[in-house]
Every structure is written in C-alpha cells, then in structure tokens.
Amino acid sequence: MTTDALRPRHRFRGDGWSVDVREDGDLDIYTLRGEFDFAVSPKLDEVFPADPGARRVVLDMDEAEYCDSSCLQVLLRLAGRLREAGGKLAVVTTVPAVLRPIELLCLGDVMPVRPSLAETLASWDGEA
C-alpha cells in the first residue's frame, strides 16, 4: 500500500547517484543511492536546505555504494545546521562502505547510525 507520505516529494539525479526526498510532518527521509564522491559533493550539498529548521532528518543510505570524506563533510554540515536549530539527524545503513568511514572518523555522536528506519524513530521517541 503506497500513501502520499511514502511517495518521493523531490528527486535529484546525477551520473551514478540519486536522492529521493520524502516528507511526513517534521520528518524528512533522504534515500541516497549510488556512489557519493568528490565529484558529487557540490551537488549533494545543493540537495539539503540551507536552513532545515528543527526537523528530524533520516539519511537512508542502504542503497549507497560508497561515500567519501567530501560527501561526509556535506552530511556533517547538515547535521550541524540541524543541531543548531534543534533538529536531529541519523543515518540508516548496513552497507560496510558507508559504515566504515563513519566509524573510522568517529562520527557516530554527530551522525548516529542505525540499521533501520524503525529503530531510528524508536530511538528518537525514547529521548522525550
């Protein structure tokens, strides 16, 4: 069953990558697919709002094949803007090529990683 909340509201595409954005209340889900490297980072930066407000943002990266440090910097800037506005960010992935750089750079405090959307939402609900 597909509801309007599950349909992408925005779609961004490039050579070897795509981002679909779904919005539901104060929750934005960005589904990232493909390879995210230095060539993609300026385009990825344009995908995210300059002023995200106090939103909850999930980066679903289970279909991302790769994410280099330049794209991680884009995600860190988004996390900082969200934190300043009272929002939250989490990464959903089980992909080793995405998990490894986040773990090696000790970014889990800024960009918590969860294996599923359900677990992410449950962790946020438990923070009340």
VOBA-1610 file (N, C-alpha, C; in pm, whole numbers, padded with zeros to 5 digits, always signed):
BEGIN
Met+00084-00117+00000Met+00000+00000+00000Met+00089+00124+00000Thr+00071+00210-00096Thr+00150+00332-00106Thr+00064+00451-00066Thr+00115+00530+00027Thr+00045+00651+00067Thr+00122+00770+00014Asp+00058+00887+00016Asp+00127+01008-00028Asp+00253+01034+00053Ala+00250+01000+00182Ala+00366+01024+00268Ala+00487+00941+00224Leu+00463+00828+00158Leu+00572+00741+00116Leu+00626+00776-00023Arg+00553+00853-00099Arg+00599+00891-00233Arg+00705+01000-00222Pro+00809+00990-00305Pro+00910+01097-00304Pro+00848+01231-00343Arg+00881+01335-00268Arg+00835+01471-00298Arg+00933+01541-00392His+01059+01502-00381His+01163+01561-00464His+01258+01449-00507Arg+01313+01463-00626Arg+01408+01363-00676Arg+01524+01437-00740Phe+01644+01401-00700Phe+01766+01458-00755Phe+01847+01344-00815Arg+01904+01367-00934Arg+01980+01261-01001Arg+02105+01318-01065Gly+02205+01233-01071Gly+02329+01267-01140Gly+02386+01140-01200Asp+02508+01149-01247Asp+02575+01035-01308Asp+02618+00936-01199Gly+02542+00829-01183Gly+02576+00726-01085Gly+02522+00747-00946Trp+02433+00846-00926Trp+02377+00869-00794Trp+02236+00927-00806Ser+02159+00911-00699Ser+02028+00975-00691Ser+01991+00994-00544Val+01903+01092-00521Val+01849+01117-00387Val+01700+01142-00402Asp+01620+01064-00332Asp+01475+01087-00324Asp+01445+01143-00186Val+01355+01241-00182Val+01319+01305-00055Val+01171+01282-00028Arg+01143+01226+00089Arg+01005+01209+00135Arg+00987+01293+00261Glu+00872+01355+00272Glu+00842+01439+00388Glu+00714+01389+00454Asp+00717+01384+00587Asp+00599+01344+00664Asp+00602+01421+00795Gly+00525+01529+00802Gly+00526+01613+00922Gly+00662+01677+00940Asp+00724+01656+01058Asp+00856+01714+01084Asp+00969+01617+01048Leu+00936+01511+00974Leu+01034+01409+00936Leu+01063+01417+00787Asp+01193+01425+00754Asp+01238+01417+00615Asp+01323+01292+00601Ile+01295+01213+00497Ile+01374+01094+00470Ile+01439+01112+00334Tyr+01572+01114+00334Tyr+01651+01124+00211Tyr+01705+00985+00181Thr+01666+00929+00066Thr+01716+00799+00025Thr+01827+00821-00077Leu+01949+00786-00038Leu+02066+00806-00123Leu+02103+00675-00190Arg+02118+00679-00322Arg+02154+00559-00399Arg+02276+00588-00486Gly+02365+00490-00494Gly+02479+00503-00583Gly+02607+00541-00511Glu+02698+00605-00586Glu+02829+00642-00534Glu+02837+00791-00507Phe+02883+00825-00388Phe+02893+00965-00345Phe+03040+00997-00320Asp+03099+01069-00416Asp+03241+01101-00409Asp+03262+01251-00431Phe+03388+01290-00446Phe+03425+01430-00459Phe+03347+01502-00570Ala+03325+01435-00682Ala+03253+01496-00794Ala+03106+01523-00759Val+03051+01445-00669Val+02909+01457-00633Val+02887+01555-00518Ser+02988+01577-00435Ser+02967+01654-00311Ser+02906+01793-00333Pro+02945+01873-00434Pro+02878+02003-00451Pro+02730+01988-00485Lys+02697+01886-00562Lys+02557+01863-00599Lys+02478+01813-00479Leu+02541+01727-00399Leu+02476+01675-00279Leu+02448+01790-00182Asp+02540+01883-00172Asp+02522+01999-00084Asp+02398+02079-00123Glu+02368+02085-00252Glu+02250+02159-00300Glu+02119+02088-00270Val+02126+01958-00244Val+02005+01879-00214Val+01947+01920-00078Phe+02033+01950+00018Phe+01989+01977+00154Phe+01961+02126+00174Pro+01857+02159+00252Pro+01824+02300+00274Pro+01931+02373+00355Ala+01952+02500+00322Ala+02048+02582+00397Ala+01999+02606+00539Asp+01867+02613+00558Asp+01808+02633+00690Asp+01702+02525+00712Pro+01745+02407+00761Pro+01650+02296+00773Pro+01549+02311+00885Gly+01572+02402+00979Gly+01480+02416+01090Gly+01493+02299+01187Ala+01399+02291+01279Ala+01400+02187+01382Ala+01331+02062+01330Arg+01390+02001+01231Arg+01332+01882+01169Arg+01409+01758+01213Arg+01346+01645+01191Arg+01413+01517+01209Arg+01448+01468+01069Val+01574+01440+01045Val+01620+01400+00912Val+01685+01263+00920Val+01638+01174+00833Val+01697+01041+00820Val+01763+01034+00684Leu+01889+00992+00683Leu+01961+00966+00559Leu+01963+00815+00540Asp+01875+00765+00454Asp+01868+00621+00427Asp+01974+00590+00322Met+02084+00529+00367Met+02198+00503+00279Met+02218+00354+00256Asp+02111+00276+00270Asp+02122+00132+00247Asp+02147+00097+00101Glu+02119+00191+00010Glu+02146+00166-00131Glu+02262+00250-00183Ala+02333+00315-00092Ala+02454+00387-00131Ala+02568+00286-00139Glu+02648+00297-00243Glu+02759+00204-00262Glu+02888+00255-00201Tyr+02897+00388-00185Tyr+03022+00448-00141Tyr+02993+00590-00096Cys+03066+00637+00004Cys+03053+00775+00050Cys+03190+00821+00098Asp+03253+00912+00023Asp+03387+00955+00060Asp+03383+01071+00159Ser+03502+01117+00199Ser+03511+01220+00302Ser+03449+01353+00258Ser+03454+01385+00130Ser+03394+01512+00085Ser+03242+01510+00102Cys+03181+01397+00076Cys+03036+01386+00097Cys+03002+01376+00245Leu+03089+01312+00323Leu+03067+01310+00467Leu+03072+01451+00524Gln+03157+01537+00468Gln+03161+01677+00513Gln+03028+01746+00486Val+02967+01716+00371Val+02835+01773+00339Val+02734+01728+00445Leu+02737+01600+00479Leu+02644+01546+00579Leu+02670+01606+00717Leu+02796+01626+00751Leu+02830+01688+00880Leu+02781+01832+00888Arg+02791+01906+00779Arg+02739+02044+00779Arg+02588+02043+00799Leu+02520+01949+00734Leu+02375+01937+00754Leu+02345+01904+00901Ala+02420+01810+00958Ala+02400+01774+01099Ala+02418+01895+01189Gly+02519+01977+01161Gly+02543+02097+01241Gly+02429+02197+01231Arg+02379+02218+01110Arg+02267+02312+01093Arg+02144+02262+01166Leu+02120+02132+01158Leu+02004+02074+01228Leu+02020+02090+01379Arg+02137+02057+01430Arg+02160+02066+01575Arg+02140+02209+01624Glu+02191+02307+01549Glu+02174+02448+01588Glu+02027+02489+01593Ala+01945+02428+01508Ala+01803+02462+01501Ala+01717+02375+01591Gly+01779+02280+01662Gly+01703+02191+01749Gly+01652+02067+01679Gly+01704+02038+01561Gly+01664+01919+01486Gly+01755+01801+01515Lys+01732+01692+01443Lys+01808+01569+01463Lys+01841+01508+01328Leu+01951+01434+01323Leu+01990+01362+01203Leu+02036+01223+01241Ala+02002+01126+01159Ala+02051+00990+01175Ala+02073+00929+01038Val+02166+00834+01033Val+02196+00760+00911Val+02142+00619+00929Val+02071+00570+00828Val+02024+00432+00828Val+02103+00358+00722Thr+02181+00260+00766Thr+02257+00179+00670Thr+02315+00056+00737Thr+02336-00045+00656Thr+02411-00163+00695Thr+02523-00187+00594Val+02547-00090+00506Val+02646-00103+00399Val+02786-00076+00455Pro+02875-00175+00450Pro+03010-00156+00505Pro+03086-00037+00447Ala+03071-00010+00318Ala+03144+00101+00254Ala+03095+00237+00303Val+02979+00242+00365Val+02928+00366+00424Val+02958+00367+00575Leu+02938+00253+00639Leu+02962+00244+00784Leu+03108+00267+00821Arg+03197+00207+00745Arg+03340+00210+00781Arg+03395+00352+00796Pro+03376+00441+00697Pro+03431+00576+00717Pro+03367+00651+00834Ile+03240+00629+00857Ile+03174+00695+00971Ile+03235+00646+01102Glu+03261+00515+01109Glu+03321+00458+01230Glu+03467+00501+01245Leu+03545+00496+01136Leu+03687+00532+01142Leu+03707+00677+01184Leu+03617+00764+01140Leu+03627+00907+01173Leu+03554+00943+01302Cys+03499+00841+01371Cys+03429+00860+01499Cys+03318+00964+01487Leu+03234+00950+01385Leu+03127+01046+01360Leu+02993+01002+01418Gly+02990+00889+01487Gly+02865+00835+01538Gly+02791+00925+01635Asp+02862+01010+01709Asp+02794+01102+01801Asp+02720+01212+01726Val+02776+01253+01613Val+02716+01361+01534Val+02614+01305+01436Met+02646+01189+01380Met+02558+01122+01283Met+02535+00979+01329Pro+02445+00958+01425Pro+02420+00822+01472Pro+02375+00731+01358Val+02424+00609+01359Val+02390+00512+01255Val+02302+00404+01316Arg+02194+00375+01248Arg+02101+00270+01290Arg+02079+00176+01171Pro+02042+00051+01197Pro+02021-00043+01087Pro+01887-00030+01017Ser+01793+00045+01076Ser+01660+00056+01013Ser+01593+00188+01050Leu+01497+00227+00968Leu+01418+00347+00997Leu+01339+00328+01126Ala+01281+00210+01144Ala+01202+00183+01264Ala+01286+00201+01391Glu+01410+00151+01388Glu+01496+00164+01506Glu+01535+00311+01529Thr+01555+00384+01422Thr+01587+00527+01435Thr+01472+00601+01501Leu+01352+00581+01449Leu+01235+00651+01504Leu+01210+00611+01649Ala+01230+00483+01681Ala+01211+00437+01819Ala+01314+00503+01912Ser+01437+00518+01865Ser+01539+00582+01950Ser+01505+00728+01975Trp+01451+00795+01875Trp+01411+00935+01892Trp+01291+00947+01985Asp+01195+00855+01972Asp+01078+00857+02059Asp+01118+00834+02205Gly+01223+00756+02226Gly+01270+00727+02361Gly+01347+00841+02425Glu+01379+00946+02348Glu+01456+01058+02401Glu+01369+01164+02468Ala+01239+01150+02458Ala+01148+01252+02512Ala+01182+01285+02652
//
